């Protein structure tokens, strides 16, 4: 995200945080971030509080709400890349650092029981796209959206995670597949950033799963899950485009072409990926 000076209700110190996300009205005030309160905000704040109590400090600290009824979180310093991803983020050290960061998140979140009235966020229209299970029985609550705009870099490597709007009960394997989709990326080379277009996708998947510590049968299950996930991304994006103007714009600007190509690419290249990562 990038800061731009602003005035308004918060005074001259309020700075809109502008990135690649779809949530408007986010501002930085001093060392805090103020976000519109959504039905799932309380659940996400409870999750973030649990993470910090269990030693995962590489995420915003929840601070309740302000006098304007907005969610308040600590500001996480660092650099957030914009899409298309710059070539300097294509190194295998970036993949390994992100894998280790996600593993730490999982270790801190493992065993947390969400409140009985937990409410989770989602993509507009996702219910209409069908809710067939792509993940299996939930193991833990995870972030579930490792797009570049949600990963904070320091000293050239992933160091923290922000924007937990899509957090919900999930599996470790889905979390890994989600991160791989964005950072290998699991896309047709025509749809990757220039610095990523010619990289060896199978090797990059291998680097990530090794750094995470993925073992056993889960390696064999990764590509089938990633294939189902990419199909879900396609159908969900199409449904969201029919219901939300921001998602409609993204669909028309390229998602409608990128997602069918991604499905064809993973069907074609998935066997080579599976062969490399499966003992």
C-alpha positions as CSV (number, residue, x, y, z in Angstrom):
1,X,0.0,0.0,0.0
2,X,1.1,3.6,-0.6
3,X,0.3,6.6,1.5
4,X,-1.1,9.8,0.1
5,X,-1.7,13.0,2.2
6,X,-5.3,13.8,3.0
7,X,-7.5,15.9,5.3
8,X,-11.1,15.0,6.2
9,X,-12.7,13.9,9.4
10,X,-9.5,12.6,10.9
11,X,-7.6,15.8,10.3
12,X,-4.5,16.5,8.2
13,X,-2.7,13.5,9.6
14,X,-5.1,11.0,8.0
15,X,-3.5,9.2,5.0
16,X,-5.6,7.0,2.6
17,X,-4.0,3.6,2.1
18,X,-4.2,2.9,-1.6
19,X,-3.3,-0.6,-2.9
20,X,-4.7,-3.3,-5.2
21,X,-7.4,-4.4,-2.8
22,X,-11.2,-3.9,-3.2
23,X,-12.0,-2.4,0.2
24,X,-12.5,1.4,0.1
25,X,-12.3,3.9,2.9
26,X,-9.1,2.5,4.6
27,X,-6.9,5.3,6.2
28,X,-3.8,5.5,8.3
29,X,-4.0,7.7,11.4
30,X,-0.7,7.8,13.2
31,X,0.4,4.3,14.0
32,X,-3.1,2.9,13.4
33,X,-5.2,1.8,10.4
34,X,-9.0,2.6,10.4
35,X,-11.2,0.3,8.3
36,X,-14.9,0.2,7.7
37,X,-16.6,-2.1,10.2
38,X,-18.0,-5.3,8.5
39,X,-20.1,-8.1,9.9
40,X,-17.0,-10.3,10.2
41,X,-14.7,-7.7,11.8
42,X,-15.3,-8.9,15.3
43,X,-14.4,-12.5,14.4
44,X,-11.2,-11.4,12.6
45,X,-10.2,-9.3,15.5
46,X,-10.7,-12.3,17.9
47,X,-8.5,-14.4,15.5
48,X,-5.8,-11.7,15.4
49,X,-5.8,-11.4,19.2
50,X,-5.3,-15.1,19.5
51,X,-2.4,-15.1,17.0
52,X,-0.6,-12.4,19.0
53,X,-1.2,-14.2,22.3
54,X,0.4,-17.3,20.7
55,X,3.5,-15.5,19.5
56,X,2.7,-14.5,15.9
57,X,3.4,-10.8,15.9
58,X,3.7,-10.4,12.1
59,X,0.1,-9.2,11.7
60,X,-1.9,-6.2,12.8
61,X,-2.9,-5.9,16.5
62,X,-6.7,-5.5,16.9
63,X,-7.6,-2.3,18.8
64,X,-11.4,-2.4,18.7
65,X,-13.4,0.5,17.1
66,X,-13.1,4.2,17.1
67,X,-15.6,7.0,17.7
68,X,-16.7,6.8,14.0
69,X,-17.5,3.1,14.4
70,X,-14.5,2.0,12.3
71,X,-12.3,-1.0,13.0
72,X,-8.9,0.0,14.4
73,X,-5.7,-2.0,13.9
74,X,-2.0,-1.2,14.3
75,X,-0.2,-0.1,11.2
76,X,2.3,-2.7,10.0
77,X,5.4,-1.0,8.5
78,X,7.1,-2.2,5.4
79,X,6.6,-2.3,1.6
80,X,3.7,-3.9,-0.1
81,X,4.3,-4.8,-3.8
82,X,1.7,-3.8,-6.4
83,X,0.7,-5.9,-9.4
84,X,2.3,-6.8,-11.8
85,X,4.8,-8.1,-9.3
86,X,8.3,-6.5,-9.8
87,X,11.1,-8.8,-10.8
88,X,12.9,-8.3,-7.5
89,X,10.1,-10.3,-5.8
90,X,10.7,-13.3,-8.1
91,X,13.6,-14.8,-6.1
92,X,13.3,-18.3,-4.6
93,X,14.3,-16.7,-1.2
94,X,11.1,-14.8,-1.4
95,X,9.1,-18.0,-1.8
96,X,10.9,-19.7,1.1
97,X,10.5,-16.7,3.4
98,X,6.7,-16.6,2.6
99,X,6.4,-20.3,3.3
100,X,8.1,-20.0,6.6
101,X,5.9,-17.0,7.5
102,X,2.7,-19.0,6.7
103,X,4.0,-21.9,8.7
104,X,4.5,-19.7,11.8
105,X,0.9,-18.3,11.3
106,X,-0.4,-21.8,11.2
107,X,1.5,-22.9,14.3
108,X,0.1,-19.9,16.2
109,X,-3.4,-20.3,15.0
110,X,-3.6,-24.1,15.4
111,X,-6.1,-25.1,18.1
112,X,-8.1,-21.8,18.2
113,X,-11.8,-22.3,18.5
114,X,-13.7,-19.4,16.9
115,X,-16.5,-17.8,18.9
116,X,-19.9,-19.4,18.6
117,X,-21.3,-16.4,16.7
118,X,-18.3,-16.3,14.3
119,X,-19.0,-14.6,11.0
120,X,-16.7,-14.9,8.1
121,X,-16.1,-12.7,5.0
122,X,-16.2,-13.8,1.4
123,X,-16.3,-12.8,-2.2
124,X,-19.6,-11.3,-3.4
125,X,-21.7,-13.9,-5.1
126,X,-19.6,-16.8,-4.0
127,X,-22.7,-18.6,-2.6
128,X,-24.3,-18.4,-6.1
129,X,-21.1,-19.9,-7.6
130,X,-21.7,-23.0,-5.5
131,X,-20.1,-24.0,-2.2
132,X,-18.8,-27.5,-3.1
133,X,-15.9,-28.3,-0.9
134,X,-12.5,-27.8,-2.4
135,X,-10.6,-28.1,0.9
136,X,-11.9,-30.9,3.0
137,X,-12.6,-30.8,6.7
138,X,-11.2,-27.6,8.3
139,X,-8.0,-28.0,10.4
140,X,-7.5,-24.4,11.5
141,X,-8.4,-20.8,10.7
142,X,-6.1,-19.4,8.0
143,X,-5.6,-16.2,6.0
144,X,-6.8,-17.6,2.7
145,X,-5.7,-14.6,0.6
146,X,-2.0,-14.4,0.0
147,X,-2.2,-11.9,-2.9
148,X,0.7,-9.5,-3.2
149,X,-1.3,-6.6,-1.6
150,X,-1.6,-8.6,1.6
151,X,2.1,-9.4,2.1
152,X,4.4,-6.9,3.7
153,X,8.1,-6.9,2.8
154,X,11.1,-5.8,4.8
155,X,14.7,-6.0,3.5
156,X,13.4,-7.6,0.3
157,X,11.6,-10.5,1.9
158,X,8.0,-11.3,3.2
159,X,7.9,-10.3,6.8
160,X,4.2,-9.8,7.8
161,X,0.6,-10.4,6.7
162,X,-2.2,-7.9,6.5
163,X,-5.9,-7.8,5.5
164,X,-7.5,-10.9,7.0
165,X,-10.9,-10.2,5.4
166,X,-11.1,-13.7,3.9
167,X,-9.9,-15.6,6.9
168,X,-12.0,-18.6,7.8
169,X,-11.7,-22.3,8.8
170,X,-9.6,-24.1,6.2
171,X,-6.8,-26.5,5.7
172,X,-3.0,-26.1,5.7
173,X,-3.0,-27.5,2.1
174,X,-5.4,-24.9,0.8
175,X,-3.4,-22.2,2.4
176,X,-0.3,-23.5,0.6
177,X,-2.2,-23.7,-2.7
178,X,-3.5,-20.2,-2.3
179,X,0.0,-18.8,-1.7
180,X,1.4,-20.7,-4.7
181,X,-1.4,-19.4,-7.0
182,X,-0.2,-15.8,-6.3
183,X,3.5,-16.3,-6.0
184,X,4.7,-19.1,-8.3
185,X,2.3,-18.0,-9.9
186,X,0.0,-20.9,-11.0
187,X,-0.9,-19.1,-14.2
188,X,-0.3,-19.4,-17.9
189,X,3.0,-17.7,-18.6
190,X,1.1,-15.1,-20.7
191,X,-0.7,-13.9,-17.6
192,X,2.4,-13.6,-15.3
193,X,4.3,-10.5,-14.6
194,X,7.3,-10.2,-16.9
195,X,9.8,-11.1,-14.3
196,X,7.9,-14.4,-13.6
197,X,7.0,-15.4,-17.1
198,X,9.9,-17.8,-17.8
199,X,10.4,-19.2,-14.4
200,X,10.2,-22.9,-13.7
201,X,6.9,-23.3,-11.9
202,X,7.5,-26.9,-10.8
203,X,10.8,-25.9,-9.2
204,X,9.2,-22.9,-7.5
205,X,6.4,-25.1,-6.0
206,X,9.1,-27.5,-4.7
207,X,11.0,-24.6,-3.1
208,X,7.9,-23.5,-1.3
209,X,6.7,-26.8,0.0
210,X,10.2,-27.7,1.2
211,X,10.5,-24.5,3.1
212,X,7.0,-24.9,4.6
213,X,7.8,-28.5,5.6
214,X,5.0,-30.2,3.7
215,X,5.4,-34.0,4.0
216,X,3.8,-37.3,3.1
217,X,0.5,-37.8,1.3
218,X,-0.2,-34.0,1.4
219,X,2.4,-33.5,-1.3
220,X,0.4,-35.9,-3.5
221,X,-2.8,-34.0,-2.7
222,X,-1.5,-30.5,-3.5
223,X,-1.9,-30.4,-7.3
224,X,-5.5,-31.9,-7.3
225,X,-6.5,-29.4,-4.6
226,X,-4.8,-26.5,-6.6
227,X,-6.8,-27.6,-9.7
228,X,-10.1,-27.5,-7.8
229,X,-9.1,-24.2,-6.2
230,X,-8.4,-22.5,-9.5
231,X,-11.7,-23.7,-10.9
232,X,-13.4,-22.2,-7.9
233,X,-11.6,-18.9,-8.4
234,X,-12.9,-18.9,-11.9
235,X,-16.6,-19.5,-11.0
236,X,-16.5,-17.2,-8.0
237,X,-14.9,-14.4,-10.0
238,X,-17.6,-14.7,-12.7
239,X,-20.4,-14.6,-10.0
240,X,-18.8,-11.6,-8.3
241,X,-18.6,-9.7,-11.5
242,X,-22.4,-10.0,-11.8
243,X,-22.9,-8.5,-8.4
244,X,-20.2,-6.0,-7.5
245,X,-18.9,-3.1,-9.7
246,X,-15.3,-3.5,-8.5
247,X,-15.2,-7.2,-9.4
248,X,-17.0,-6.5,-12.6
249,X,-14.2,-4.1,-13.6
250,X,-11.5,-6.7,-12.6
251,X,-13.4,-9.3,-14.7
252,X,-13.5,-7.1,-17.8
253,X,-9.9,-6.0,-17.3
254,X,-8.6,-9.5,-17.7
255,X,-9.9,-12.0,-15.2
256,X,-12.4,-13.4,-17.7
257,X,-9.5,-14.5,-19.9
258,X,-6.9,-15.2,-17.3
259,X,-8.9,-17.8,-15.3
260,X,-9.8,-20.1,-18.2
261,X,-6.1,-20.1,-19.2
262,X,-5.1,-20.9,-15.6
263,X,-7.4,-23.9,-15.6
264,X,-5.9,-25.2,-18.9
265,X,-2.4,-24.5,-17.6
266,X,-2.7,-26.4,-14.3
267,X,-4.3,-29.4,-16.2
268,X,-1.3,-29.4,-18.6
269,X,1.5,-28.7,-16.1
270,X,0.1,-30.3,-12.9
271,X,1.6,-33.7,-13.6
272,X,5.1,-32.3,-13.8
273,X,4.7,-30.4,-10.6
274,X,3.3,-33.4,-8.8
275,X,6.2,-35.6,-10.1
276,X,8.8,-33.2,-8.7
277,X,7.3,-32.7,-5.2
278,X,6.1,-36.2,-4.6
279,X,8.7,-38.6,-3.2
